[in-house]
Structures are given as C-alpha cells and as structure tokens.
Amino acid sequence: MDILVMTRIQNQVLALFKAEISPCLDKHWKEIPLSLDYDLFDAPGDDLHEALDKYEKQFCIDLTGVKWSCYFPWENTPLFTRWFKVKREHIEQTRKPLTIKMFAESAQAGKWLYD
C-alpha cells in the first residue's frame, strides 16, 4: 500500500479516536494527548464504545470477532473469581495492549488483524 494512503488512514483513525475519547490526565493534571501508541485500556468505557461503533462504520471493519478478553481481562473474569479469588492487578498483568495503531493498521488491511 502506498505510504501516503497509509498515513492518511492513520490520521483518519487517530482523528476519529481524538474526537470520541476524552483525554486522560497525568499525575500532574496535564492532558495526555492521544497518539497512535495510546493504550485504549485507559479510555472511558462509554467513549470507547462510541468510538468503536464509529470506527466500524467509517472503515467497514467488523469487530464482532475481536477477543476483548485479551485486552480487558478483568471485565471478562467470572464474578465469583473477582470477589474471592484473585486481585485485579494479577489478572490485568496478563492483558495485551489495545492501541489506536492497531485500529489504524486494521483499517489499512480492511479487517481486524490482532488477537
């Protein structure tokens, strides 16, 4: 694929996520700008769901087959386990990063590339 097309798609994907996801703040209360390497694990859930819906429509990428438990293992851990058996930090150590770059690369390919 042409470099200009790849860059254009990356910029479009990044712009979409910037428009939909509220910026996070660092420990000094400074805004953390979204970049291609931004881990969406920290994004507010409602913002992320809206961004993913728009991403699917804009880039015609089907995300129904994504194994979200790889990226958000705590949310996919049985309730009994969460209450009694393990700490969240232990489960979160197994998670894979979910970056905007992954969505940009998938948009370029025309399908979800990861899991």
N, C-alpha and C positions, 0 to 999 in steps of 0.2 A: 504494500500500500504506500502511496506517495506520502512523504514526510509532511507536506502542507496539509493534506487531508487528515493525517493522524493528529497533528497539532490542533487543527480546527475542531475535531471531535473531542479531544481532551479539554479544550477551552469551553466547549458547549456543555460537557458533563460537569466540569468544575463550576461553571456559571449556574447551572441548574441546582447543584447542591448548595452553593453560596446563597442562592435566592430562597431556598427552602429551610435551611438549617440555621437555627440561632447560634451565634458564635459562643464558644465557651470562654471562660476567663481563667487565667493562670493564678498562681497563689498571690500575685501582686495586683490582682484585679484588672489586669490588662487583657484585652481581647486577643485570643489566639486565632490568627487568620486561617481560613480553610485553604489547604493546598492538596495536591494530588496524593500526598502521603498521609493525610489526616485520617486517623482511625475513627471510623463511624461508631465504634462501641460507645464513645462518649457523647454522641449526639442524643438530644432529647427524643424519646420514642415517637411522639406524635409527629415531630418534624421529620424524622427518618421515614416513617410510613408514608407521609405525603410526598417526600422526595422520591421514594422508590416507586410509588404509583405514577408520578410524572415521568420518571426515567423510563419505565416500561412502555408508556405511551409514546414518548418522544423518540426513543431509539428502537422501538419494536423488539425489545428483549424480554423474553418470558422468564420471570424469576420464580415461577411456581416450583421448580425443581431444586432450588437452592437449599442446601442443608444448613439452615440458620443455626442449628445447634452447634455447629463448628465455631460460629462467631459469637453466639450468645448462650453459652452452655448453662449458665445459672438459671435462665428462664426456662430451659428445657430439662431441668433436673426435677425428678418427682418430688412432690410436696413433702412427703414423709422424710425423704433424704434431706431436704433443705431444713426441715425443722429439727431433726435429731442427730443426723449422722456426720455431716461434714460442714466445714466452713466455706463460705462463698469464695474466699481468697484461694483456697485449694482447688476448687473447680475452675475458677477463672484462669488459673495458670495453664490450663490445657487449651485455652481458646486460641483460634487463629485471628490475626488482624483482618479487619474488613476496611479497606481503604477506598478512597474515591478513585484512585488509579486503577483498581480492579474493575470498577464500573466503566471507566474510560476505555480500558483495553478490551473489555467485553463488548462495548458499543462498537469499537473498531472491527471486531471479529463478527459481530452480528448475533452473538449468543453468549451465554454465561460461561466463562472459561474455568471457573475455580470449583473447589471442594475436594 
